[in-house]
């Protein structure tokens, strides 16, 4: 693993994303957001779409976890769901590409196993991250050979709806770290510096933090709701 990826060990990755319905939706703004994240001490960026990644590259020289969020009528999966999205990302070559690695059916009924093999055959040197929602999904992705196992979707799928990543001192992260052979990237509802520090102490390779840093409308909402009594 090259030095750029190794630099992420024990460090913060900031997710710089804004979807079309959000106030900060703009590749230019995400580029500046990434620069602000770097100035604050981030060692990596997670970003959505080739356009945002290209703009972020103009502003920072940090390793990027790239995704494309796209909805398909025949699938609940929206994080890099097909080869079309992988091909788009390869135009800007993020250091890592993340894909949904949950149990849900992929567009066209394709299984994760088949999709993973297709990516490996077409882009054998590309590092891949599995966005998982349960321990079983993490173990399956690990067995397939994903380079990184992420807890991105814990609590966001029907099979994980009752799970919370921080429950019982991050029990789900501790179990995944103990059972998989590939590196674990902790992500999902890690919304305080203390939680970020804790997941690294528990053995996560790196930690991704998003909304609490880069979505001001949600940060504002938490303050506004606290005053609404």
C-alpha positions as CSV (number, residue, x, y, z in Angstrom):
1,X,0.0,0.0,0.0
2,X,1.5,3.3,-1.1
3,X,2.5,6.1,1.2
4,X,-0.5,8.3,0.3
5,X,-2.9,5.6,1.6
6,X,-0.7,4.8,4.5
7,X,-0.9,8.4,5.6
8,X,-4.6,7.8,6.4
9,X,-3.7,5.4,9.2
10,X,-5.2,6.7,12.5
11,X,-6.4,9.9,10.8
12,X,-9.5,11.8,9.8
13,X,-11.2,11.6,6.4
14,X,-13.8,14.3,5.8
15,X,-16.8,13.6,3.6
16,X,-17.4,16.6,1.4
17,X,-20.8,16.0,-0.3
18,X,-23.8,18.0,-1.1
19,X,-26.7,16.5,-3.1
20,X,-28.7,18.5,-5.7
21,X,-31.5,19.4,-3.2
22,X,-29.0,20.8,-0.6
23,X,-27.9,24.4,-0.3
24,X,-24.2,23.8,-0.9
25,X,-24.6,21.7,-4.0
26,X,-21.7,22.8,-6.2
27,X,-18.4,21.3,-7.3
28,X,-16.7,24.7,-6.6
29,X,-18.1,24.8,-3.0
30,X,-17.0,21.2,-2.4
31,X,-13.5,22.0,-3.6
32,X,-13.3,24.8,-1.1
33,X,-14.9,22.6,1.6
34,X,-12.1,20.1,1.0
35,X,-9.5,22.8,1.3
36,X,-11.1,23.9,4.6
37,X,-11.0,20.3,5.8
38,X,-7.4,20.0,4.9
39,X,-6.6,23.2,6.8
40,X,-8.4,21.8,9.8
41,X,-6.3,18.6,9.8
42,X,-8.0,16.2,7.5
43,X,-5.8,13.6,5.8
44,X,-8.3,12.4,3.3
45,X,-11.6,13.3,1.5
46,X,-14.7,11.3,0.6
47,X,-16.5,12.8,-2.4
48,X,-19.4,12.2,-4.7
49,X,-19.3,12.4,-8.5
50,X,-16.4,12.8,-10.9
51,X,-17.1,16.6,-11.2
52,X,-16.7,17.2,-7.5
53,X,-13.6,15.0,-7.3
54,X,-12.0,16.9,-10.2
55,X,-12.6,20.2,-8.5
56,X,-11.4,18.9,-5.1
57,X,-8.1,17.8,-6.9
58,X,-7.5,21.4,-7.9
59,X,-7.6,22.4,-4.2
60,X,-6.0,19.6,-2.2
61,X,-3.5,16.8,-2.8
62,X,-5.2,14.3,-0.4
63,X,-6.3,10.7,-1.0
64,X,-9.9,10.6,-2.1
65,X,-12.6,8.0,-1.5
66,X,-14.8,8.4,-4.5
67,X,-18.4,7.4,-5.0
68,X,-21.3,8.2,-7.3
69,X,-24.8,8.4,-5.7
70,X,-27.4,7.4,-8.3
71,X,-30.9,6.0,-8.0
72,X,-32.2,3.1,-10.1
73,X,-35.9,2.1,-10.3
74,X,-35.2,-1.6,-9.7
75,X,-32.8,-1.3,-6.7
76,X,-32.5,0.3,-3.3
77,X,-28.7,0.6,-3.8
78,X,-27.5,4.1,-4.7
79,X,-23.8,4.2,-3.7
80,X,-21.8,3.4,-6.9
81,X,-24.4,0.8,-7.9
82,X,-23.2,-0.2,-11.4
83,X,-20.2,-0.3,-13.6
84,X,-21.4,3.0,-15.2
85,X,-20.6,4.8,-12.0
86,X,-17.3,3.0,-11.6
87,X,-16.3,4.0,-15.1
88,X,-17.1,7.6,-14.4
89,X,-15.0,7.6,-11.3
90,X,-12.1,6.0,-13.1
91,X,-12.0,9.1,-15.3
92,X,-10.7,11.1,-12.3
93,X,-9.0,8.1,-10.5
94,X,-9.8,8.5,-6.8
95,X,-7.4,6.5,-4.7
96,X,-10.3,4.4,-3.4
97,X,-13.7,3.7,-4.9
98,X,-16.5,2.8,-2.4
99,X,-19.5,0.7,-3.4
100,X,-22.6,-0.4,-1.5
101,X,-21.8,-3.9,-0.2
102,X,-25.1,-4.6,1.5
103,X,-27.5,-7.5,0.8
104,X,-29.9,-5.5,-1.3
105,X,-30.4,-6.5,-4.9
106,X,-28.3,-4.4,-7.3
107,X,-29.7,-2.9,-10.5
108,X,-30.5,-5.5,-13.0
109,X,-30.5,-8.2,-10.3
110,X,-26.7,-8.4,-10.3
111,X,-25.2,-9.8,-7.1
112,X,-22.4,-8.1,-5.2
113,X,-20.1,-11.1,-5.9
114,X,-20.5,-10.7,-9.7
115,X,-20.2,-6.9,-9.6
116,X,-17.0,-7.1,-7.5
117,X,-15.4,-9.6,-9.9
118,X,-16.3,-7.4,-12.9
119,X,-14.6,-4.4,-11.3
120,X,-11.5,-6.4,-10.4
121,X,-11.3,-7.7,-13.9
122,X,-11.6,-4.3,-15.5
123,X,-9.6,-2.3,-13.0
124,X,-7.3,-4.8,-11.2
125,X,-5.2,-2.2,-9.5
126,X,-8.0,0.0,-8.1
127,X,-8.5,0.0,-4.4
128,X,-12.1,-0.8,-3.3
129,X,-14.0,0.0,-0.2
130,X,-17.2,-1.9,0.9
131,X,-19.9,0.2,2.4
132,X,-21.6,-2.3,4.8
133,X,-24.5,-2.2,7.3
134,X,-24.0,-5.4,9.3
135,X,-21.2,-7.6,10.6
136,X,-22.3,-10.4,8.2
137,X,-22.0,-8.0,5.2
138,X,-18.6,-6.9,6.4
139,X,-17.4,-10.5,6.6
140,X,-18.7,-11.3,3.2
141,X,-17.0,-8.2,1.6
142,X,-13.8,-9.2,3.4
143,X,-14.0,-12.7,2.0
144,X,-14.6,-11.3,-1.5
145,X,-11.4,-9.3,-1.2
146,X,-12.4,-5.6,-0.7
147,X,-9.3,-3.6,0.3
148,X,-11.3,-1.7,3.0
149,X,-14.3,-2.5,5.0
150,X,-16.6,0.4,5.9
151,X,-19.4,0.8,8.4
152,X,-21.0,3.5,6.3
153,X,-24.5,2.1,6.2
154,X,-25.0,0.8,9.7
155,X,-28.5,1.8,10.7
156,X,-29.5,2.8,7.2
157,X,-30.8,-0.5,5.7
158,X,-33.8,-2.6,6.7
159,X,-31.5,-5.3,8.1
160,X,-29.6,-2.8,10.2
161,X,-32.4,-0.4,11.2
162,X,-32.2,-1.3,14.9
163,X,-28.4,-1.0,15.0
164,X,-26.5,2.1,16.1
165,X,-22.8,2.3,15.3
166,X,-22.0,3.8,18.7
167,X,-24.0,1.3,20.8
168,X,-22.1,-0.6,23.6
169,X,-18.8,1.3,22.9
170,X,-18.9,0.7,19.2
171,X,-19.5,-3.0,19.6
172,X,-20.1,-3.5,15.8
173,X,-16.8,-1.9,14.9
174,X,-14.9,-3.9,17.5
175,X,-16.5,-7.1,16.2
176,X,-15.7,-6.3,12.5
177,X,-12.1,-5.3,13.4
178,X,-11.6,-8.6,15.2
179,X,-13.0,-10.8,12.4
180,X,-11.9,-9.3,9.1
181,X,-8.4,-9.4,7.6
182,X,-8.7,-6.1,5.6
183,X,-8.5,-2.6,7.0
184,X,-11.7,-1.1,8.6
185,X,-12.7,2.4,7.9
186,X,-15.2,3.6,10.6
187,X,-18.0,5.8,9.2
188,X,-21.6,6.7,10.0
189,X,-22.9,8.9,12.8
190,X,-19.5,9.5,14.2
191,X,-20.4,13.1,15.2
192,X,-18.0,14.1,18.0
193,X,-14.2,14.3,18.3
194,X,-14.4,11.8,21.2
195,X,-16.2,9.2,19.0
196,X,-13.7,9.6,16.3
197,X,-10.8,9.1,18.7
198,X,-12.5,6.1,20.2
199,X,-13.0,4.2,16.9
200,X,-9.3,4.6,16.2
201,X,-8.4,3.3,19.6
202,X,-10.6,0.3,18.9
203,X,-8.6,-0.6,15.8
204,X,-10.2,1.2,12.9
205,X,-7.6,2.1,10.2
206,X,-9.2,5.5,9.7
207,X,-12.4,7.4,10.4
208,X,-14.8,9.3,8.1
209,X,-16.8,12.2,9.4
210,X,-19.3,14.0,7.3
211,X,-22.5,15.9,8.1
212,X,-21.3,17.3,11.5
213,X,-18.5,19.0,9.7
214,X,-19.8,19.7,6.2
215,X,-23.6,20.1,6.3
216,X,-24.3,23.4,8.0
217,X,-28.0,23.1,7.6
218,X,-28.0,20.0,9.8
219,X,-25.6,21.6,12.3
220,X,-27.8,24.6,12.5
221,X,-30.9,22.4,13.0
222,X,-29.5,20.8,16.0
223,X,-28.9,24.2,17.7
224,X,-32.4,25.5,16.6
225,X,-34.1,22.4,17.9
226,X,-32.3,22.7,21.3
227,X,-33.9,26.1,21.6
228,X,-37.4,25.0,20.6
229,X,-38.8,24.3,24.0
